[in-house]
Amino acid sequence: MRPIPARWAHLRAVLFDLDGTLIDSAEDLARAANAMRTVRGLPPLPHGQYRPHGGSGARGMLGQAFAVAPGHADYEELKREFLDRYEGLMYDSTQPFAGIVAELAGLTAAGLVWGIVTNKAERFALPLTAALRLGAGTVVGGDTTGHAKPHPAPLLEAARRLGVPPQACLYVGDDERDVIAGRAAGMATAVAAWGYLGPQADHRQWGADIELISPGELLKVLGLA
């Protein structure tokens, strides 16, 4: 086991966002939204149009597919339909990003525990992570604590479950709310720049401690590769 550089010697756990950070789920999210357009006689939209909004889940997909947002009279009914459709096909194309499995194995080999904190509801996050055999020490969903990111409660719950002080955790995500949540929880933060990020987002302005360009780079930053 290689020693971790002094800067990160306090680190005992790494927490990850899910969609856009560990797994690429954009295709299945887009297909669910396009299925809704098809039954309404509308042409499908290019998946590339949906992709930057993948981290926003139903809100992002419905915003693109139907130009509706929370508060719109039809939003809740459309959201229920979207989630039901997505649940039926969320295993079709979704896979870990290239390099993620090796990175997680490297963290484990170095004696670090790791977990997942996502705004995806447990209804989807728990069976999907199990099906992908990611092996997380814990999975905290957007409805686990009654709070979703950028609130720090889900991150603090994950740290509690892992038995690690928040200050000894690093949180990795591809959205500004991940950095906000991590900072509020007292954790170091890293941006997964390969993720969905959001349209016109400049992740260098989010104030994260680390910028990761590709999966596997985290092991190099921590001196483990």
N, C-alpha and C positions, 0 to 999 in steps of 0.2 A: 504494500500500500504506500503510495507516494504521499509525502507530507503536503498539506495545503499551505500555500503561501501565507505569510504572517497576516496580511490584510484580511484574509478570510479564515483565519484560524478559529474564530469564534463560531463559524457556521456549522450547524448540525442538521439542518433540513432545508430542502428546496421545495417550494410550492409552485405549481404551474396552473395557469389558465388552461382551458381545454381546447375549444374551437379556435383555430387560427394560431395556436401555440404548440400543442401536442398533436392534434389531429386536423386533417384537412376534410372538413365536412361541407364545404361550400357547394359541391355538386349536388348532394342530396337535398340540401336546403333549397337550392334553386329549382330542382325538379319538383319539389312539393309545391312551390309557389307557381310554377308553370302549369302544373296539373290543375290548379284552381283557375287559372286563366283559360285553359283549354275547355273546361266544362262550361265556361261562360261565353264561349265562342270567340275568345280573344287569342291572337297569335302568341306563341311563347317568346319570351325575351332572351337575348343572349346570356348565357351563364356568366360571362364576364361582367355584365352589368350588375349582377347580384353579388359577385364575389367580394368587393370591398365592404359590403354590408353584412358579411357572414357572421361577424362577431356580435351583431345586434339581434340575431335570432329572428323570431316572428316579426318583431317591429321593423327590422331592416328589410326582410323579404317582402312584407306586405306594403311597405313604403314604396318599394320599387314596382311591385306587381300591380298595385291598385292606387298608389298615391294617397294612402290613408295612414293616419298616425293615431296613437292613443288619444282618446277624447272624441274621435270621429264616431258618428252614430252607428256605423257598421263595423267598427274595429273589433269589438269583442267577439262578435259572431264569426268574423273572418279569421280571427286568431284561433278560435276553437277548431275551425275546419282545418286551418294550416297545421296545427299541432297534431291533429288526428292523422292527416295525410303524411306528415313527416315521420310520425312514429312507425308507419307501415313500411317506410323505405330507408330509414336512417342507417341501415347496415349495408346498403347496396354498394356504395362507392367509398364511404368514409374509411380512411386508413391513417395511421400515424405518418407525419411528415418523414421523408427520408432522413435518416440519421438519428431520429428520436429514440428508437429502441436501444441503439448502442449507447446513446447519451445516458439514458435512464440506468442501464446496466452499469455504466461507469460510475455513476453516483453511488449506486448500491455497493459496488466493489470497494469504493473509498470509505464506506462506513456511514454515508449520509442517508438519512431517511427522506422520502419525498411523498408528496400528496398532490391532490388536484382541488382547486377552488374555482368553480365555474358559476356563471349565472344561469346555466342550463338547469332546468328543474330536475329533481331526482328521478322523476318518471322516465327521463331520457338519459341522464348522465350515468346512473348506476348500471342499467343493463348494457349501455353502449361501451362503457369502459371495461365491463366484465367480458363482453364479447370480443373486444380487441386485446384482452389479456395484458393490459398495461401494467398490472401489478402494483398499483398505488397503495401506499400505506393508509390513506383515507381519501374519500371523495366527498367534498362538501358542495352541495348544489345551491342554486339561487333561492330555493325555498327551504333550505335546511334550518336556517336560524331566524327566519322572518325578515331578513335583510338581504339585499343583493348589493354587489359592488356598484358604486365605489364606497359603500359602507364597509368599515373594517371588520364587522362581526364575523363574516364567513371565514376570513383569514385567521382571526383569533381562535375560532372554533377548530380549524384544522390544526393549528399549533397545539392547542389543548389536547386534541385527540392523539397527536404524535408524541406528546409529552415533552415538547421543546419550547423554550421561551420564545416569544415573538422576535426578540432582538437577535436570536440565533438562526433566524429564517431569512431566506431570499425568496422573493416572489417574482415570477417570470410571466409576463403577459404581453398581448399585442394590441392593447387598447389603453387610452389615457386613463380610463377609470381604474385600470389595474395598478398603475403607478400611484394614483391618488389613494386607493385602498391600501396598498402596501405601505406607503408612507404613514398613513393614519394609524396603521397597526404597529408601527415601530419597526418595520422590516426594511431591509435593503431591497431594491427593485431592479429588474432588468427588463428591457424591451425586446421582444421577439420580432425582429424587423422583417422576418419572412412571412409574417401573419397578415391578417386582413387589414389591420391598422385603421381603416375608415377612409372615406373619400377626402382627398386633399389634406390628409393629416400629415403633420410634420412631427414625427416622433422624437426628433432631437430637441424639441421644445418642451417635452413632458417632464424633464428633470430626473430621469431614471439614473441610477448609479452605473448601470452597465448597458451598452448597446450590443446586442447579439445579431449578427448578420445572417447566420445560418445555424441549424441544429448541429450540435457537436462542439460549437465554439465555447459553450459554457464550461466544458471540461478543460479547455485550454486556459480560459480566464482563471479558473480555480486551481490551475497547475496540476490537473489530473490526467493530462494527455500530452 
